[in-house]
Amino acid sequence: MKTIKEMDIFADGMRIFLDYVSRQLRKNPNYLPHPIIRAFGMAFQGIESLKNGECSMGFSSEGTKDSVYEPYIVVLKKQKNGVEVKEILNAKVGKQLSVDMMIIIFRLQIQLDKIEGDLIDPEEAVNALNYVIPGKKFYFLGNRWKEAKEEFMKLMKEGKIHLPPDPNIAEQLKQIRSETPWENYPNNIRALIGSFIAQKFDSRGGIVVITTPKKLKIEKYKVFDIATEFLMAEYARCLRLVSKKID
């Protein structure tokens, strides 16, 4: 529970951020920030007319022309000297996000807005994620894909890797030749290799390897998806650790 002073500072910070969003909209009427941001903006706009103790809700699910973002709900409660965030909900999967997660999404929006267009280089995506999420948890595989593939194949031959129960994966792996370019690998195979090779590049563990080829681009909305999925997974992991300590 935040103190009144903390909530007041938070509200001031959110006003500054919403002013930033308004400026972006004036520059570009088609500007479409993440739905968490739009839901928060809707809830925040309604807070001024409320009495202390009353709540305001914002809901947003609009996406890009190519992909629909997952719907988000934000509920704010007006306090005497500030605003309390009561709920940040991914309505599709029914998962709660913390205020800290939402602030990270806000900061990621600003970082991605610095790059023009709806597409971003994979290395730029990793730089943006590492800038807003503490711990340097994201790694761009880039030119090390051959090393990762060879290590993956070696571990698989040694029986140290068990493939998912999907016959298509085994067949796809058989069709890959030594001369096959990384960009011609199926997306699921690149992701599979990246998931098993993460610890080789960071012995601390918990790192996410981005396997998108250098020649390809990533949609910005997918960078948000990477961030929210990572943050929710980390939150769940922390809850498990706390539960173990209590037990």
Biotite code that builds the C-alpha atoms (Angstrom):
import biotite.structure as struc

atoms = struc.array([
    struc.Atom([0.000, 0.000, 0.000], chain_id="A", res_id=1, res_name="MET", atom_name="CA", element="C"),
    struc.Atom([1.459, 3.340, -1.049], chain_id="A", res_id=2, res_name="LYS", atom_name="CA", element="C"),
    struc.Atom([1.447, 6.293, 1.360], chain_id="A", res_id=3, res_name="THR", atom_name="CA", element="C"),
    struc.Atom([-0.490, 9.441, 0.450], chain_id="A", res_id=4, res_name="ILE", atom_name="CA", element="C"),
    struc.Atom([2.760, 11.263, -0.344], chain_id="A", res_id=5, res_name="LYS", atom_name="CA", element="C"),
    struc.Atom([3.897, 8.423, -2.635], chain_id="A", res_id=6, res_name="GLU", atom_name="CA", element="C"),
    struc.Atom([0.526, 8.400, -4.388], chain_id="A", res_id=7, res_name="MET", atom_name="CA", element="C"),
    struc.Atom([0.680, 12.178, -4.888], chain_id="A", res_id=8, res_name="ASP", atom_name="CA", element="C"),
    struc.Atom([4.164, 11.907, -6.461], chain_id="A", res_id=9, res_name="ILE", atom_name="CA", element="C"),
    struc.Atom([2.930, 9.016, -8.598], chain_id="A", res_id=10, res_name="PHE", atom_name="CA", element="C"),
    struc.Atom([-0.058, 11.050, -9.793], chain_id="A", res_id=11, res_name="ALA", atom_name="CA", element="C"),
    struc.Atom([2.186, 13.985, -10.697], chain_id="A", res_id=12, res_name="ASP", atom_name="CA", element="C"),
    struc.Atom([4.468, 11.654, -12.646], chain_id="A", res_id=13, res_name="GLY", atom_name="CA", element="C"),
    struc.Atom([1.508, 10.162, -14.498], chain_id="A", res_id=14, res_name="MET", atom_name="CA", element="C"),
    struc.Atom([0.239, 13.634, -15.428], chain_id="A", res_id=15, res_name="ARG", atom_name="CA", element="C"),
    struc.Atom([3.631, 14.378, -16.973], chain_id="A", res_id=16, res_name="ILE", atom_name="CA", element="C"),
    struc.Atom([3.522, 11.121, -18.909], chain_id="A", res_id=17, res_name="PHE", atom_name="CA", element="C"),
    struc.Atom([-0.040, 11.711, -20.134], chain_id="A", res_id=18, res_name="LEU", atom_name="CA", element="C"),
    struc.Atom([1.047, 15.166, -21.299], chain_id="A", res_id=19, res_name="ASP", atom_name="CA", element="C"),
    struc.Atom([3.758, 13.401, -23.280], chain_id="A", res_id=20, res_name="TYR", atom_name="CA", element="C"),
    struc.Atom([1.118, 11.141, -24.888], chain_id="A", res_id=21, res_name="VAL", atom_name="CA", element="C"),
    struc.Atom([-1.001, 14.206, -25.739], chain_id="A", res_id=22, res_name="SER", atom_name="CA", element="C"),
    struc.Atom([1.972, 15.841, -27.455], chain_id="A", res_id=23, res_name="ARG", atom_name="CA", element="C"),
    struc.Atom([2.562, 12.687, -29.500], chain_id="A", res_id=24, res_name="GLN", atom_name="CA", element="C"),
    struc.Atom([-1.089, 12.695, -30.572], chain_id="A", res_id=25, res_name="LEU", atom_name="CA", element="C"),
    struc.Atom([-0.840, 16.314, -31.667], chain_id="A", res_id=26, res_name="ARG", atom_name="CA", element="C"),
    struc.Atom([2.175, 15.400, -33.809], chain_id="A", res_id=27, res_name="LYS", atom_name="CA", element="C"),
    struc.Atom([0.529, 12.282, -35.198], chain_id="A", res_id=28, res_name="ASN", atom_name="CA", element="C"),
    struc.Atom([-3.268, 11.756, -34.938], chain_id="A", res_id=29, res_name="PRO", atom_name="CA", element="C"),
    struc.Atom([-2.699, 8.032, -35.661], chain_id="A", res_id=30, res_name="ASN", atom_name="CA", element="C"),
    struc.Atom([-0.378, 7.618, -32.666], chain_id="A", res_id=31, res_name="TYR", atom_name="CA", element="C"),
    struc.Atom([-1.512, 4.544, -30.728], chain_id="A", res_id=32, res_name="LEU", atom_name="CA", element="C"),
    struc.Atom([0.248, 3.871, -27.406], chain_id="A", res_id=33, res_name="PRO", atom_name="CA", element="C"),
    struc.Atom([0.011, 0.554, -25.567], chain_id="A", res_id=34, res_name="HIS", atom_name="CA", element="C"),
    struc.Atom([-3.516, -0.286, -24.260], chain_id="A", res_id=35, res_name="PRO", atom_name="CA", element="C"),
    struc.Atom([-2.320, -0.174, -20.630], chain_id="A", res_id=36, res_name="ILE", atom_name="CA", element="C"),
    struc.Atom([-1.417, 3.466, -21.254], chain_id="A", res_id=37, res_name="ILE", atom_name="CA", element="C"),
    struc.Atom([-4.720, 4.235, -22.949], chain_id="A", res_id=38, res_name="ARG", atom_name="CA", element="C"),
    struc.Atom([-6.688, 2.478, -20.193], chain_id="A", res_id=39, res_name="ALA", atom_name="CA", element="C"),
    struc.Atom([-4.772, 4.424, -17.555], chain_id="A", res_id=40, res_name="PHE", atom_name="CA", element="C"),
    struc.Atom([-5.396, 7.682, -19.439], chain_id="A", res_id=41, res_name="GLY", atom_name="CA", element="C"),
    struc.Atom([-9.146, 7.002, -19.568], chain_id="A", res_id=42, res_name="MET", atom_name="CA", element="C"),
    struc.Atom([-9.278, 6.223, -15.853], chain_id="A", res_id=43, res_name="ALA", atom_name="CA", element="C"),
    struc.Atom([-7.120, 9.216, -14.950], chain_id="A", res_id=44, res_name="PHE", atom_name="CA", element="C"),
    struc.Atom([-9.271, 11.634, -16.968], chain_id="A", res_id=45, res_name="GLN", atom_name="CA", element="C"),
    struc.Atom([-12.308, 10.630, -14.937], chain_id="A", res_id=46, res_name="GLY", atom_name="CA", element="C"),
    struc.Atom([-10.621, 10.886, -11.536], chain_id="A", res_id=47, res_name="ILE", atom_name="CA", element="C"),
    struc.Atom([-10.862, 14.683, -11.204], chain_id="A", res_id=48, res_name="GLU", atom_name="CA", element="C"),
    struc.Atom([-14.683, 14.716, -11.048], chain_id="A", res_id=49, res_name="SER", atom_name="CA", element="C"),
    struc.Atom([-14.873, 12.024, -8.369], chain_id="A", res_id=50, res_name="LEU", atom_name="CA", element="C"),
    struc.Atom([-15.195, 12.359, -4.615], chain_id="A", res_id=51, res_name="LYS", atom_name="CA", element="C"),
    struc.Atom([-12.506, 10.981, -2.321], chain_id="A", res_id=52, res_name="ASN", atom_name="CA", element="C"),
    struc.Atom([-12.820, 7.201, -2.039], chain_id="A", res_id=53, res_name="GLY", atom_name="CA", element="C"),
    struc.Atom([-14.549, 6.798, -5.407], chain_id="A", res_id=54, res_name="GLU", atom_name="CA", element="C"),
    struc.Atom([-13.033, 4.809, -8.277], chain_id="A", res_id=55, res_name="CYS", atom_name="CA", element="C"),
    struc.Atom([-12.605, 5.419, -11.981], chain_id="A", res_id=56, res_name="SER", atom_name="CA", element="C"),
    struc.Atom([-12.073, 2.676, -14.564], chain_id="A", res_id=57, res_name="MET", atom_name="CA", element="C"),
    struc.Atom([-10.432, 2.720, -17.995], chain_id="A", res_id=58, res_name="GLY", atom_name="CA", element="C"),
    struc.Atom([-10.611, -0.052, -20.590], chain_id="A", res_id=59, res_name="PHE", atom_name="CA", element="C"),
    struc.Atom([-8.673, -0.388, -23.834], chain_id="A", res_id=60, res_name="SER", atom_name="CA", element="C"),
    struc.Atom([-8.218, -3.160, -26.387], chain_id="A", res_id=61, res_name="SER", atom_name="CA", element="C"),
    struc.Atom([-7.460, -1.409, -29.684], chain_id="A", res_id=62, res_name="GLU", atom_name="CA", element="C"),
    struc.Atom([-4.371, -2.604, -31.528], chain_id="A", res_id=63, res_name="GLY", atom_name="CA", element="C"),
    struc.Atom([-2.575, -1.978, -34.781], chain_id="A", res_id=64, res_name="THR", atom_name="CA", element="C"),
    struc.Atom([-4.031, -2.662, -38.217], chain_id="A", res_id=65, res_name="LYS", atom_name="CA", element="C"),
    struc.Atom([-2.184, -6.008, -38.197], chain_id="A", res_id=66, res_name="ASP", atom_name="CA", element="C"),
    struc.Atom([-2.639, -7.161, -34.621], chain_id="A", res_id=67, res_name="SER", atom_name="CA", element="C"),
    struc.Atom([-5.076, -6.588, -31.781], chain_id="A", res_id=68, res_name="VAL", atom_name="CA", element="C"),
    struc.Atom([-3.484, -5.939, -28.411], chain_id="A", res_id=69, res_name="TYR", atom_name="CA", element="C"),
    struc.Atom([-4.803, -7.849, -25.445], chain_id="A", res_id=70, res_name="GLU", atom_name="CA", element="C"),
    struc.Atom([-7.439, -5.849, -23.515], chain_id="A", res_id=71, res_name="PRO", atom_name="CA", element="C"),
    struc.Atom([-6.424, -4.084, -20.308], chain_id="A", res_id=72, res_name="TYR", atom_name="CA", element="C"),
    struc.Atom([-8.424, -2.596, -17.446], chain_id="A", res_id=73, res_name="ILE", atom_name="CA", element="C"),
    struc.Atom([-7.055, 0.018, -15.041], chain_id="A", res_id=74, res_name="VAL", atom_name="CA", element="C"),
    struc.Atom([-8.967, 1.032, -11.895], chain_id="A", res_id=75, res_name="VAL", atom_name="CA", element="C"),
    struc.Atom([-7.901, 4.133, -9.943], chain_id="A", res_id=76, res_name="LEU", atom_name="CA", element="C"),
    struc.Atom([-9.175, 5.330, -6.561], chain_id="A", res_id=77, res_name="LYS", atom_name="CA", element="C"),
    struc.Atom([-9.215, 9.008, -5.668], chain_id="A", res_id=78, res_name="LYS", atom_name="CA", element="C"),
    struc.Atom([-7.647, 9.796, -2.307], chain_id="A", res_id=79, res_name="GLN", atom_name="CA", element="C"),
    struc.Atom([-7.518, 13.069, -0.393], chain_id="A", res_id=80, res_name="LYS", atom_name="CA", element="C"),
    struc.Atom([-4.023, 13.956, -1.577], chain_id="A", res_id=81, res_name="ASN", atom_name="CA", element="C"),
    struc.Atom([-3.352, 11.542, -4.428], chain_id="A", res_id=82, res_name="GLY", atom_name="CA", element="C"),
    struc.Atom([-4.394, 8.583, -6.522], chain_id="A", res_id=83, res_name="VAL", atom_name="CA", element="C"),
    struc.Atom([-4.219, 4.894, -5.653], chain_id="A", res_id=84, res_name="GLU", atom_name="CA", element="C"),
    struc.Atom([-3.952, 2.245, -8.372], chain_id="A", res_id=85, res_name="VAL", atom_name="CA", element="C"),
    struc.Atom([-6.448, -0.422, -7.351], chain_id="A", res_id=86, res_name="LYS", atom_name="CA", element="C"),
    struc.Atom([-6.149, -2.748, -10.325], chain_id="A", res_id=87, res_name="GLU", atom_name="CA", element="C"),
    struc.Atom([-4.210, -3.257, -13.569], chain_id="A", res_id=88, res_name="ILE", atom_name="CA", element="C"),
    struc.Atom([-5.704, -6.277, -15.284], chain_id="A", res_id=89, res_name="LEU", atom_name="CA", element="C"),
    struc.Atom([-4.968, -8.139, -18.491], chain_id="A", res_id=90, res_name="ASN", atom_name="CA", element="C"),
    struc.Atom([-8.611, -8.962, -19.177], chain_id="A", res_id=91, res_name="ALA", atom_name="CA", element="C"),
    struc.Atom([-7.883, -11.684, -21.732], chain_id="A", res_id=92, res_name="LYS", atom_name="CA", element="C"),
    struc.Atom([-5.876, -13.933, -19.416], chain_id="A", res_id=93, res_name="VAL", atom_name="CA", element="C"),
    struc.Atom([-7.166, -12.531, -16.113], chain_id="A", res_id=94, res_name="GLY", atom_name="CA", element="C"),
    struc.Atom([-3.694, -11.659, -14.804], chain_id="A", res_id=95, res_name="LYS", atom_name="CA", element="C"),
    struc.Atom([-2.871, -8.694, -12.613], chain_id="A", res_id=96, res_name="GLN", atom_name="CA", element="C"),
    struc.Atom([0.082, -6.398, -13.245], chain_id="A", res_id=97, res_name="LEU", atom_name="CA", element="C"),
    struc.Atom([1.804, -4.355, -10.577], chain_id="A", res_id=98, res_name="SER", atom_name="CA", element="C"),
    struc.Atom([2.266, -0.580, -10.670], chain_id="A", res_id=99, res_name="VAL", atom_name="CA", element="C"),
    struc.Atom([5.993, -1.143, -11.252], chain_id="A", res_id=100, res_name="ASP", atom_name="CA", element="C"),
    struc.Atom([5.189, -3.256, -14.326], chain_id="A", res_id=101, res_name="MET", atom_name="CA", element="C"),
    struc.Atom([2.921, -0.542, -15.696], chain_id="A", res_id=102, res_name="MET", atom_name="CA", element="C"),
    struc.Atom([5.596, 2.111, -15.201], chain_id="A", res_id=103, res_name="ILE", atom_name="CA", element="C"),
    struc.Atom([8.063, -0.085, -17.117], chain_id="A", res_id=104, res_name="ILE", atom_name="CA", element="C"),
    struc.Atom([5.566, -0.279, -19.996], chain_id="A", res_id=105, res_name="ILE", atom_name="CA", element="C"),
    struc.Atom([5.282, 3.522, -19.917], chain_id="A", res_id=106, res_name="PHE", atom_name="CA", element="C"),
    struc.Atom([9.068, 3.879, -20.102], chain_id="A", res_id=107, res_name="ARG", atom_name="CA", element="C"),
    struc.Atom([9.272, 1.302, -22.896], chain_id="A", res_id=108, res_name="LEU", atom_name="CA", element="C"),
    struc.Atom([6.700, 3.314, -24.872], chain_id="A", res_id=109, res_name="GLN", atom_name="CA", element="C"),
    struc.Atom([8.964, 6.366, -24.721], chain_id="A", res_id=110, res_name="ILE", atom_name="CA", element="C"),
    struc.Atom([12.004, 4.350, -25.831], chain_id="A", res_id=111, res_name="GLN", atom_name="CA", element="C"),
    struc.Atom([10.174, 2.804, -28.794], chain_id="A", res_id=112, res_name="LEU", atom_name="CA", element="C"),
    struc.Atom([8.700, 6.163, -29.802], chain_id="A", res_id=113, res_name="ASP", atom_name="CA", element="C"),
    struc.Atom([12.250, 7.395, -30.438], chain_id="A", res_id=114, res_name="LYS", atom_name="CA", element="C"),
    struc.Atom([12.424, 4.986, -33.404], chain_id="A", res_id=115, res_name="ILE", atom_name="CA", element="C"),
    struc.Atom([10.239, 5.893, -36.374], chain_id="A", res_id=116, res_name="GLU", atom_name="CA", element="C"),
    struc.Atom([7.707, 3.467, -37.809], chain_id="A", res_id=117, res_name="GLY", atom_name="CA", element="C"),
    struc.Atom([5.974, 0.341, -36.519], chain_id="A", res_id=118, res_name="ASP", atom_name="CA", element="C"),
    struc.Atom([9.013, -1.918, -37.066], chain_id="A", res_id=119, res_name="LEU", atom_name="CA", element="C"),
    struc.Atom([12.277, -2.102, -35.135], chain_id="A", res_id=120, res_name="ILE", atom_name="CA", element="C"),
    struc.Atom([15.621, -3.877, -35.513], chain_id="A", res_id=121, res_name="ASP", atom_name="CA", element="C"),
    struc.Atom([15.999, -6.835, -33.108], chain_id="A", res_id=122, res_name="PRO", atom_name="CA", element="C"),
    struc.Atom([19.124, -5.301, -31.575], chain_id="A", res_id=123, res_name="GLU", atom_name="CA", element="C"),
    struc.Atom([17.254, -2.021, -30.999], chain_id="A", res_id=124, res_name="GLU", atom_name="CA", element="C"),
    struc.Atom([14.454, -4.014, -29.362], chain_id="A", res_id=125, res_name="ALA", atom_name="CA", element="C"),
    struc.Atom([16.902, -5.693, -26.981], chain_id="A", res_id=126, res_name="VAL", atom_name="CA", element="C"),
    struc.Atom([18.529, -2.352, -26.144], chain_id="A", res_id=127, res_name="ASN", atom_name="CA", element="C"),
    struc.Atom([15.124, -0.831, -25.342], chain_id="A", res_id=128, res_name="ALA", atom_name="CA", element="C"),
    struc.Atom([14.112, -3.793, -23.154], chain_id="A", res_id=129, res_name="LEU", atom_name="CA", element="C"),
    struc.Atom([17.405, -3.757, -21.247], chain_id="A", res_id=130, res_name="ASN", atom_name="CA", element="C"),
    struc.Atom([17.096, 0.016, -20.770], chain_id="A", res_id=131, res_name="TYR", atom_name="CA", element="C"),
    struc.Atom([13.721, -0.193, -19.013], chain_id="A", res_id=132, res_name="VAL", atom_name="CA", element="C"),
    struc.Atom([13.922, -3.604, -17.286], chain_id="A", res_id=133, res_name="ILE", atom_name="CA", element="C"),
    struc.Atom([16.669, -3.942, -14.640], chain_id="A", res_id=134, res_name="PRO", atom_name="CA", element="C"),
    struc.Atom([19.259, -6.701, -14.800], chain_id="A", res_id=135, res_name="GLY", atom_name="CA", element="C"),
    struc.Atom([20.192, -6.846, -18.515], chain_id="A", res_id=136, res_name="LYS", atom_name="CA", element="C"),
    struc.Atom([17.899, -9.835, -19.005], chain_id="A", res_id=137, res_name="LYS", atom_name="CA", element="C"),
    struc.Atom([17.689, -9.709, -22.808], chain_id="A", res_id=138, res_name="PHE", atom_name="CA", element="C"),
    struc.Atom([20.322, -10.877, -25.263], chain_id="A", res_id=139, res_name="TYR", atom_name="CA", element="C"),
    struc.Atom([20.406, -10.508, -29.049], chain_id="A", res_id=140, res_name="PHE", atom_name="CA", element="C"),
    struc.Atom([21.744, -13.714, -30.599], chain_id="A", res_id=141, res_name="LEU", atom_name="CA", element="C"),
    struc.Atom([22.816, -12.028, -33.840], chain_id="A", res_id=142, res_name="GLY", atom_name="CA", element="C"),
    struc.Atom([25.894, -13.562, -35.477], chain_id="A", res_id=143, res_name="ASN", atom_name="CA", element="C"),
    struc.Atom([26.224, -16.209, -32.760], chain_id="A", res_id=144, res_name="ARG", atom_name="CA", element="C"),
    struc.Atom([23.336, -18.216, -34.222], chain_id="A", res_id=145, res_name="TRP", atom_name="CA", element="C"),
    struc.Atom([25.721, -20.794, -35.779], chain_id="A", res_id=146, res_name="LYS", atom_name="CA", element="C"),
    struc.Atom([27.416, -21.360, -32.432], chain_id="A", res_id=147, res_name="GLU", atom_name="CA", element="C"),
    struc.Atom([24.011, -21.696, -30.769], chain_id="A", res_id=148, res_name="ALA", atom_name="CA", element="C"),
    struc.Atom([22.764, -24.147, -33.400], chain_id="A", res_id=149, res_name="LYS", atom_name="CA", element="C"),
    struc.Atom([25.872, -26.341, -33.162], chain_id="A", res_id=150, res_name="GLU", atom_name="CA", element="C"),
    struc.Atom([25.659, -26.437, -29.363], chain_id="A", res_id=151, res_name="GLU", atom_name="CA", element="C"),
    struc.Atom([21.953, -27.242, -29.543], chain_id="A", res_id=152, res_name="PHE", atom_name="CA", element="C"),
    struc.Atom([22.479, -30.102, -32.008], chain_id="A", res_id=153, res_name="MET", atom_name="CA", element="C"),
    struc.Atom([25.348, -31.468, -29.888], chain_id="A", res_id=154, res_name="LYS", atom_name="CA", element="C"),
    struc.Atom([23.224, -31.487, -26.726], chain_id="A", res_id=155, res_name="LEU", atom_name="CA", element="C"),
    struc.Atom([20.344, -33.099, -28.590], chain_id="A", res_id=156, res_name="MET", atom_name="CA", element="C"),
    struc.Atom([22.574, -35.922, -29.919], chain_id="A", res_id=157, res_name="LYS", atom_name="CA", element="C"),
    struc.Atom([23.840, -36.486, -26.380], chain_id="A", res_id=158, res_name="GLU", atom_name="CA", element="C"),
    struc.Atom([20.260, -36.921, -25.212], chain_id="A", res_id=159, res_name="GLY", atom_name="CA", element="C"),
    struc.Atom([20.401, -33.825, -23.024], chain_id="A", res_id=160, res_name="LYS", atom_name="CA", element="C"),
    struc.Atom([17.554, -32.091, -24.863], chain_id="A", res_id=161, res_name="ILE", atom_name="CA", element="C"),
    struc.Atom([14.048, -33.499, -25.058], chain_id="A", res_id=162, res_name="HIS", atom_name="CA", element="C"),
    struc.Atom([12.040, -32.030, -27.899], chain_id="A", res_id=163, res_name="LEU", atom_name="CA", element="C"),
    struc.Atom([8.424, -30.937, -27.382], chain_id="A", res_id=164, res_name="PRO", atom_name="CA", element="C"),
    struc.Atom([5.863, -33.628, -28.305], chain_id="A", res_id=165, res_name="PRO", atom_name="CA", element="C"),
    struc.Atom([5.293, -32.231, -31.789], chain_id="A", res_id=166, res_name="ASP", atom_name="CA", element="C"),
    struc.Atom([6.310, -34.439, -34.756], chain_id="A", res_id=167, res_name="PRO", atom_name="CA", element="C"),
    struc.Atom([6.638, -31.361, -36.982], chain_id="A", res_id=168, res_name="ASN", atom_name="CA", element="C"),
    struc.Atom([9.589, -30.081, -34.917], chain_id="A", res_id=169, res_name="ILE", atom_name="CA", element="C"),
    struc.Atom([11.669, -33.217, -35.462], chain_id="A", res_id=170, res_name="ALA", atom_name="CA", element="C"),
    struc.Atom([10.877, -33.098, -39.183], chain_id="A", res_id=171, res_name="GLU", atom_name="CA", element="C"),
    struc.Atom([11.780, -29.415, -39.428], chain_id="A", res_id=172, res_name="GLN", atom_name="CA", element="C"),
    struc.Atom([15.128, -30.035, -37.710], chain_id="A", res_id=173, res_name="LEU", atom_name="CA", element="C"),
    struc.Atom([15.937, -32.831, -40.217], chain_id="A", res_id=174, res_name="LYS", atom_name="CA", element="C"),
    struc.Atom([15.380, -30.455, -43.134], chain_id="A", res_id=175, res_name="GLN", atom_name="CA", element="C"),
    struc.Atom([17.910, -27.898, -41.856], chain_id="A", res_id=176, res_name="ILE", atom_name="CA", element="C"),
    struc.Atom([21.268, -28.057, -43.621], chain_id="A", res_id=177, res_name="ARG", atom_name="CA", element="C"),
    struc.Atom([24.591, -26.520, -42.613], chain_id="A", res_id=178, res_name="SER", atom_name="CA", element="C"),
    struc.Atom([24.226, -23.926, -45.387], chain_id="A", res_id=179, res_name="GLU", atom_name="CA", element="C"),
    struc.Atom([20.641, -22.962, -44.448], chain_id="A", res_id=180, res_name="THR", atom_name="CA", element="C"),
    struc.Atom([20.572, -19.214, -43.594], chain_id="A", res_id=181, res_name="PRO", atom_name="CA", element="C"),
    struc.Atom([19.285, -18.320, -40.126], chain_id="A", res_id=182, res_name="TRP", atom_name="CA", element="C"),
    struc.Atom([16.452, -16.244, -41.599], chain_id="A", res_id=183, res_name="GLU", atom_name="CA", element="C"),
    struc.Atom([15.183, -19.398, -43.396], chain_id="A", res_id=184, res_name="ASN", atom_name="CA", element="C"),
    struc.Atom([14.793, -21.343, -40.148], chain_id="A", res_id=185, res_name="TYR", atom_name="CA", element="C"),
    struc.Atom([11.164, -21.682, -39.000], chain_id="A", res_id=186, res_name="PRO", atom_name="CA", element="C"),
    struc.Atom([10.362, -19.190, -36.219], chain_id="A", res_id=187, res_name="ASN", atom_name="CA", element="C"),
    struc.Atom([9.578, -21.972, -33.744], chain_id="A", res_id=188, res_name="ASN", atom_name="CA", element="C"),
    struc.Atom([12.954, -23.674, -34.380], chain_id="A", res_id=189, res_name="ILE", atom_name="CA", element="C"),
    struc.Atom([14.862, -20.418, -33.844], chain_id="A", res_id=190, res_name="ARG", atom_name="CA", element="C"),
    struc.Atom([12.951, -19.866, -30.608], chain_id="A", res_id=191, res_name="ALA", atom_name="CA", element="C"),
    struc.Atom([13.616, -23.455, -29.511], chain_id="A", res_id=192, res_name="LEU", atom_name="CA", element="C"),
    struc.Atom([17.371, -23.124, -30.083], chain_id="A", res_id=193, res_name="ILE", atom_name="CA", element="C"),
    struc.Atom([17.420, -19.776, -28.268], chain_id="A", res_id=194, res_name="GLY", atom_name="CA", element="C"),
    struc.Atom([15.545, -21.113, -25.250], chain_id="A", res_id=195, res_name="SER", atom_name="CA", element="C"),
    struc.Atom([18.004, -23.975, -24.714], chain_id="A", res_id=196, res_name="PHE", atom_name="CA", element="C"),
    struc.Atom([21.131, -21.933, -25.323], chain_id="A", res_id=197, res_name="ILE", atom_name="CA", element="C"),
    struc.Atom([20.394, -18.967, -23.013], chain_id="A", res_id=198, res_name="ALA", atom_name="CA", element="C"),
    struc.Atom([22.585, -20.137, -20.125], chain_id="A", res_id=199, res_name="GLN", atom_name="CA", element="C"),
    struc.Atom([25.641, -20.439, -22.385], chain_id="A", res_id=200, res_name="LYS", atom_name="CA", element="C"),
    struc.Atom([25.566, -16.676, -22.919], chain_id="A", res_id=201, res_name="PHE", atom_name="CA", element="C"),
    struc.Atom([24.803, -15.737, -19.318], chain_id="A", res_id=202, res_name="ASP", atom_name="CA", element="C"),
    struc.Atom([25.662, -18.160, -16.513], chain_id="A", res_id=203, res_name="SER", atom_name="CA", element="C"),
    struc.Atom([23.399, -16.262, -14.107], chain_id="A", res_id=204, res_name="ARG", atom_name="CA", element="C"),
    struc.Atom([20.370, -17.672, -15.914], chain_id="A", res_id=205, res_name="GLY", atom_name="CA", element="C"),
    struc.Atom([16.990, -16.057, -16.405], chain_id="A", res_id=206, res_name="GLY", atom_name="CA", element="C"),
    struc.Atom([18.051, -14.442, -19.668], chain_id="A", res_id=207, res_name="ILE", atom_name="CA", element="C"),
    struc.Atom([15.805, -14.132, -22.730], chain_id="A", res_id=208, res_name="VAL", atom_name="CA", element="C"),
    struc.Atom([17.538, -14.714, -26.064], chain_id="A", res_id=209, res_name="VAL", atom_name="CA", element="C"),
    struc.Atom([16.030, -12.811, -28.994], chain_id="A", res_id=210, res_name="ILE", atom_name="CA", element="C"),
    struc.Atom([16.615, -14.999, -32.054], chain_id="A", res_id=211, res_name="THR", atom_name="CA", element="C"),
    struc.Atom([15.176, -12.751, -34.784], chain_id="A", res_id=212, res_name="THR", atom_name="CA", element="C"),
    struc.Atom([17.724, -12.551, -37.650], chain_id="A", res_id=213, res_name="PRO", atom_name="CA", element="C"),
    struc.Atom([19.577, -9.262, -38.129], chain_id="A", res_id=214, res_name="LYS", atom_name="CA", element="C"),
    struc.Atom([18.027, -8.830, -41.578], chain_id="A", res_id=215, res_name="LYS", atom_name="CA", element="C"),
    struc.Atom([14.473, -8.969, -40.235], chain_id="A", res_id=216, res_name="LEU", atom_name="CA", element="C"),
    struc.Atom([12.418, -6.487, -38.218], chain_id="A", res_id=217, res_name="LYS", atom_name="CA", element="C"),
    struc.Atom([10.205, -6.874, -35.159], chain_id="A", res_id=218, res_name="ILE", atom_name="CA", element="C"),
    struc.Atom([6.799, -5.223, -34.826], chain_id="A", res_id=219, res_name="GLU", atom_name="CA", element="C"),
    struc.Atom([6.837, -2.803, -31.910], chain_id="A", res_id=220, res_name="LYS", atom_name="CA", element="C"),
    struc.Atom([3.735, -4.356, -30.369], chain_id="A", res_id=221, res_name="TYR", atom_name="CA", element="C"),
    struc.Atom([5.667, -7.646, -30.080], chain_id="A", res_id=222, res_name="LYS", atom_name="CA", element="C"),
    struc.Atom([8.341, -5.875, -28.021], chain_id="A", res_id=223, res_name="VAL", atom_name="CA", element="C"),
    struc.Atom([5.600, -4.899, -25.557], chain_id="A", res_id=224, res_name="PHE", atom_name="CA", element="C"),
    struc.Atom([4.419, -8.523, -25.541], chain_id="A", res_id=225, res_name="ASP", atom_name="CA", element="C"),
    struc.Atom([7.957, -9.710, -24.744], chain_id="A", res_id=226, res_name="ILE", atom_name="CA", element="C"),
    struc.Atom([8.161, -7.215, -21.872], chain_id="A", res_id=227, res_name="ALA", atom_name="CA", element="C"),
    struc.Atom([4.778, -8.033, -20.302], chain_id="A", res_id=228, res_name="THR", atom_name="CA", element="C"),
    struc.Atom([5.254, -11.800, -20.618], chain_id="A", res_id=229, res_name="GLU", atom_name="CA", element="C"),
    struc.Atom([8.703, -11.548, -19.017], chain_id="A", res_id=230, res_name="PHE", atom_name="CA", element="C"),
    struc.Atom([7.475, -9.302, -16.192], chain_id="A", res_id=231, res_name="LEU", atom_name="CA", element="C"),
    struc.Atom([4.508, -11.564, -15.397], chain_id="A", res_id=232, res_name="MET", atom_name="CA", element="C"),
    struc.Atom([6.767, -14.636, -15.418], chain_id="A", res_id=233, res_name="ALA", atom_name="CA", element="C"),
    struc.Atom([9.253, -12.914, -13.088], chain_id="A", res_id=234, res_name="GLU", atom_name="CA", element="C"),
    struc.Atom([6.416, -11.851, -10.777], chain_id="A", res_id=235, res_name="TYR", atom_name="CA", element="C"),
    struc.Atom([5.109, -15.436, -10.651], chain_id="A", res_id=236, res_name="ALA", atom_name="CA", element="C"),
    struc.Atom([8.638, -16.715, -9.948], chain_id="A", res_id=237, res_name="ARG", atom_name="CA", element="C"),
    struc.Atom([9.041, -14.255, -7.060], chain_id="A", res_id=238, res_name="CYS", atom_name="CA", element="C"),
    struc.Atom([5.700, -15.369, -5.609], chain_id="A", res_id=239, res_name="LEU", atom_name="CA", element="C"),
    struc.Atom([6.867, -19.004, -5.707], chain_id="A", res_id=240, res_name="ARG", atom_name="CA", element="C"),
    struc.Atom([10.100, -18.088, -3.911], chain_id="A", res_id=241, res_name="LEU", atom_name="CA", element="C"),
    struc.Atom([8.173, -16.193, -1.222], chain_id="A", res_id=242, res_name="VAL", atom_name="CA", element="C"),
    struc.Atom([5.779, -19.121, -0.845], chain_id="A", res_id=243, res_name="SER", atom_name="CA", element="C"),
    struc.Atom([8.681, -21.534, -0.365], chain_id="A", res_id=244, res_name="LYS", atom_name="CA", element="C"),
    struc.Atom([10.220, -19.304, 2.310], chain_id="A", res_id=245, res_name="LYS", atom_name="CA", element="C"),
    struc.Atom([6.898, -19.126, 4.165], chain_id="A", res_id=246, res_name="ILE", atom_name="CA", element="C"),
    struc.Atom([6.467, -22.908, 3.975], chain_id="A", res_id=247, res_name="ASP", atom_name="CA", element="C"),
])
